[in-house]
Amino acid sequence: MNSDLYSTTMRQLNAKIIPFIIICYFVANLDKTNISIAALQMNADLGLSNSMYGLGVAMFYISYIIFEIPSNVIMTKVGARMWIARIMITWGIVGAGMSLVQTPTQLYVMRFLLGMAEAGFTPGIIYYISCWFPKSNRARAMSFFYMGSVMASIIGLPISGTILNMHGFADIAGWRWLFAIEGIPAVILGVLVLWKLPQKPDDAAWLSHEQKGWLKAQLVRDNAGVEVGANHSWASALKNKTVLLLSLVWFLQAFGSIGITLFLPLIIKSMASDQSNIVVSLLSAVPFIFACLFMYLNGRHSDTTNERSLHLGLPLIISGLSLAIAIYSSNLLVAYLLLVLTVGFNFALTPIFWAVATEKLAGVAAAASIAFINTVANFVGLGLPPLLGKIKDATNSYHYGLLIVAAALVIGGIIGILVSRPARPDVSNRTATRLS
């Protein structure tokens, strides 16, 4: 391998692709999860119980599940750039339209439309990254991409809390300002996607002829040993054992990423009921600072050591154990710090998971499989928020619901260690590639 060619090519990819998709994913998660901050005012305005709020959250995932796989299959036909632009523009319009809802039913309808508009975005970007970044840098690339999600909580939650304080400005409720303002950037970015994201290496004017040749050859070598490749149809890929096991791991991981994230401001508010909404939004943002750090360090170390299994499974196990201990801690500070670790470690496995998935899958089958894996996880979004809401209404506590989340994370970590272990031939192939 020409080390100079490798270094200059990766610098170009990191500079030209990664920052833009981080911003796009930041906005995606901001529009998807800002309902958690809006709920601090919206629930009372619309007369929503905890169960009704949980149903409103879940409606997003119903449509997301229905349209996720078809969206990714269409993307492989029309091209990632065009399809990602379409997704962002439509969800931005719907996200801003959330400001107009007047009844619980209207909220349910708009959340359904938001999920339909956004379906395919995350797996589409993951597939796009796998078409550009070699295996040796993929976990780091995935960690940077998911930083957009984390930043939506680090930066987005305080921003959302600030917008919420616009309550009464022009006689409009703060939560309505929140949805209206935060929907606009997605539309603007959707238009910019057509200009900023090249379809394939040959279309990248910022890569030299030599860089394009090296990158394409490296990606071909990386895809040579995948379990599900170009010779698989997208339908047959969904029956593959590895795809099904990866789906199970991501499903269990989602108990943390979906359950805790969407309820974190309400959980913290229940712990510190005397604090203002601004303070609650700031406290809700802190865990995601650690999530950002843990993702980068875990992804970088996994790429450097070429070890995936423990880097994937152990963070999820630690996350579940931290949450279980936090539930029974009588000290509010200790409980909060354990929640910080729970969120941090829950996100830490994310870049490793998708690096493992894209190392085992390639081609159109990969696009469908990635969408399928993400779709299965979104069933958690469909069922868990209403369940947590019902448990809270029945017991006046989140403890029993969070115990379910903790158990799911530990089980997911154990399965993750098993499914991500490389087969013997795969190890040999990687060694041979390094020596060549």
Residue pairs with C-beta under 8 A, 6 or more apart in sequence:
1 436
2 214
5 210
5 211
5 214
6 214
8 211
9 207
9 211
9 214
9 215
10 137
12 204
12 206
12 207
12 211
13 132
13 133
13 137
13 141
13 215
14 141
14 144
16 204
16 206
17 129
17 132
17 197
18 141
18 144
18 145
20 192
20 196
20 197
21 125
21 128
21 129
21 145
21 148
21 197
22 144
22 145
22 147
22 148
22 151
23 148
23 189
24 84
24 88
24 125
24 148
24 189
24 193
25 122
25 125
25 145
25 146
25 148
25 149
25 152
26 148
26 149
26 151
26 152
26 155
26 156
27 88
27 92
27 148
27 152
27 182
27 185
27 186
27 189
28 88
28 91
28 118
28 121
28 122
28 148
28 149
28 152
28 186
29 148
29 149
29 152
29 153
29 156
30 152
30 156
30 160
30 182
30 185
31 91
31 92
31 95
31 114
31 118
31 182
31 183
31 186
32 60
32 114
32 118
33 152
33 153
33 156
33 261
33 262
34 156
34 160
34 178
34 179
34 182
35 42
35 56
35 57
35 98
35 111
35 262
36 261
36 262
36 263
36 264
36 265
36 266
36 284
37 157
37 160
37 161
37 164
37 175
37 178
37 265
37 277
37 281
38 160
38 164
38 175
38 178
38 179
39 48
39 53
39 265
39 266
40 164
40 175
40 265
40 266
40 269
40 277
40 280
41 164
41 167
41 173
41 174
41 175
41 277
42 48
42 173
42 175
43 49
43 52
43 53
45 173
45 175
46 101
46 102
46 103
46 104
46 107
47 104
48 56
48 104
48 107
49 389
49 393
50 388
50 389
50 390
50 392
50 393
51 386
51 389
51 390
51 393
52 104
52 389
53 385
53 389
54 385
54 386
54 387
54 388
54 389
54 390
55 108
55 385
55 386
55 389
56 104
56 107
56 108
56 111
57 111
57 262
57 381
57 385
57 386
58 381
58 382
58 383
58 385
58 386
59 107
59 108
59 109
59 111
59 112
59 115
60 111
60 112
60 114
60 115
60 118
60 381
61 115
61 378
61 379
61 380
61 381
61 382
62 112
62 115
62 382
63 112
63 113
63 114
63 115
63 116
63 119
64 115
64 116
64 118
64 119
64 375
64 378
64 381
65 115
65 375
65 378
65 379
65 382
66 116
66 119
67 115
67 116
67 119
67 120
68 119
68 120
68 123
68 371
68 372
68 374
68 375
68 378
69 234
69 368
69 371
69 372
69 375
70 120
71 83
71 87
71 119
71 120
71 124
71 371
72 120
72 123
72 124
72 127
72 367
72 368
72 370
72 371
73 234
73 364
73 367
73 368
73 371
74 83
74 120
75 83
75 84
75 120
75 124
75 127
75 367
76 127
76 364
76 367
79 199
80 124
80 127
80 128
80 131
80 197
80 199
81 193
81 194
81 197
81 198
81 199
82 194
83 120
83 124
84 121
84 124
84 125
84 128
84 190
84 193
84 197
85 190
85 191
85 193
85 194
86 190
87 117
87 118
87 119
87 120
87 121
87 124
87 190
88 121
88 186
88 187
88 189
88 190
88 193
89 186
89 187
89 190
89 191
90 117
90 190
91 114
91 117
91 118
91 121
91 186
92 183
92 184
92 185
92 186
92 187
92 188
92 189
92 190
93 117
93 183
93 187
94 110
94 113
94 114
94 117
94 183
95 114
95 179
95 182
95 183
95 186
96 179
96 180
96 182
96 183
96 184
96 187
97 110
97 113
97 179
97 183
98 107
98 110
98 111
98 114
98 179
98 183
99 175
99 176
99 177
99 178
99 179
99 180
99 183
100 106
100 176
101 107
101 110
120 371
122 374
123 367
123 370
123 371
123 373
123 374
124 367
125 145
126 142
126 145
126 354
126 357
126 358
126 370
127 358
127 366
127 367
127 370
128 197
129 138
129 141
129 142
129 145
129 354
129 358
130 138
130 358
130 362
130 366
131 200
131 219
132 141
132 201
132 215
132 219
133 141
134 215
134 218
134 219
134 222
135 222
135 355
135 359
136 303
137 303
138 303
138 354
138 355
138 358
138 359
139 299
139 300
139 302
139 303
139 308
139 311
139 351
139 352
139 355
140 296
140 299
140 300
140 303
140 351
141 351
142 299
142 350
142 351
142 352
142 354
142 355
143 295
143 296
143 298
143 299
143 300
143 350
143 351
144 296
145 351
146 295
146 347
146 350
146 351
147 292
147 295
147 296
149 347
150 288
150 289
150 291
150 292
150 295
150 347
151 288
151 292
153 261
153 284
153 285
153 287
153 288
153 291
154 285
154 288
154 289
154 292
155 285
156 182
156 285
157 265
157 281
157 282
157 284
157 285
157 288
158 278
158 281
158 282
158 285
160 178
160 182
160 281
161 277
161 278
161 280
161 281
161 282
162 278
163 174
163 177
163 178
163 181
163 182
164 174
164 175
164 177
164 178
164 277
164 281
165 174
165 277
165 278
166 172
166 174
166 177
167 173
167 174
167 175
167 177
168 174
169 177
198 204
198 205
201 207
201 212
201 215
201 216
202 212
202 216
204 212
207 215
221 433
222 359
223 229
223 230
223 362
223 363
224 429
225 425
225 426
225 429
226 359
226 360
226 361
226 362
226 366
227 240
227 242
227 360
227 361
228 237
228 240
228 242
228 243
228 360
228 361
228 362
228 363
228 365
228 366
228 369
229 361
229 362
229 363
229 365
230 362
230 363
230 364
230 365
232 240
232 363
232 365
233 364
233 365
234 364
234 365
234 367
234 368
234 369
235 368
236 365
237 243
237 361
237 365
237 366
237 368
237 369
237 372
238 368
238 369
238 372
240 369
242 360
242 419
243 361
243 369
243 372
243 373
245 415
245 418
245 419
246 353
246 356
246 357
246 360
246 373
246 419
247 372
247 373
247 376
247 377
248 376
248 412
248 415
249 312
249 353
249 412
249 415
249 416
249 419
250 353
250 373
250 374
250 376
250 377
251 376
251 377
251 379
251 380
251 412
252 316
252 408
252 409
252 411
252 412
252 415
253 316
253 346
253 349
253 350
253 353
253 377
253 409
253 412
253 416
254 377
254 378
254 380
254 381
254 384
255 380
255 384
255 404
255 405
255 408
255 409
255 412
256 316
256 319
256 320
256 323
256 342
256 343
256 346
256 405
256 408
256 409
257 346
257 347
257 350
258 377
258 378
258 380
258 381
258 384
258 385
259 380
259 384
259 385
259 388
259 401
259 402
259 405
260 267
260 323
260 339
260 342
260 343
260 346
260 402
260 405
261 343
262 381
262 385
263 385
263 388
263 398
264 284
264 287
264 339
264 343
265 280
265 281
265 284
266 398
267 339
267 398
267 402
268 275
268 280
268 283
268 284
268 336
268 339
269 275
269 280
270 397
270 398
271 332
271 335
271 336
272 279
272 280
272 283
272 332
275 283
283 336
286 340
287 339
287 340
287 342
287 343
287 344
288 343
288 347
290 340
290 341
290 343
290 344
291 343
291 344
291 346
291 347
291 348
292 347
293 344
294 315
294 344
294 345
294 347
294 348
295 347
295 348
295 350
295 351
297 348
298 311
298 315
298 348
298 349
298 351
298 352
299 351
299 352
299 355
301 311
302 308
302 311
302 351
302 352
302 355
303 355
306 430
308 352
308 355
308 356
308 359
308 420
308 422
309 416
309 417
309 420
309 421
309 422
310 417
311 349
311 352
312 349
312 352
312 353
312 356
312 416
312 417
312 420
313 349
313 413
313 414
313 415
313 416
313 417
313 418
313 420
314 413
314 417
315 345
315 346
315 348
315 349
315 413
316 345
316 346
316 349
316 409
316 410
316 412
316 413
316 416
317 409
317 410
317 413
317 414
318 341
318 345
318 413
319 341
319 342
319 343
319 344
319 345
319 346
319 348
319 409
319 413
320 342
320 405
320 406
320 407
320 408
320 409
320 410
320 411
320 412
320 413
321 406
321 410
322 338
322 339
322 341
322 342
322 345
323 338
323 339
323 342
323 402
323 405
323 406
323 409
324 403
324 406
324 407
325 338
326 334
326 335
326 336
326 338
326 339
326 342
326 402
327 335
327 399
327 402
327 403
327 406
329 335
329 338
346 409
349 413
349 416
352 420
353 416
353 420
354 370
356 419
356 420
357 369
357 370
357 373
358 366
358 370
361 369
361 370
384 405
387 401
387 404
388 398
388 401
391 397
391 398
391 400
391 401
392 398
392 401
422 430
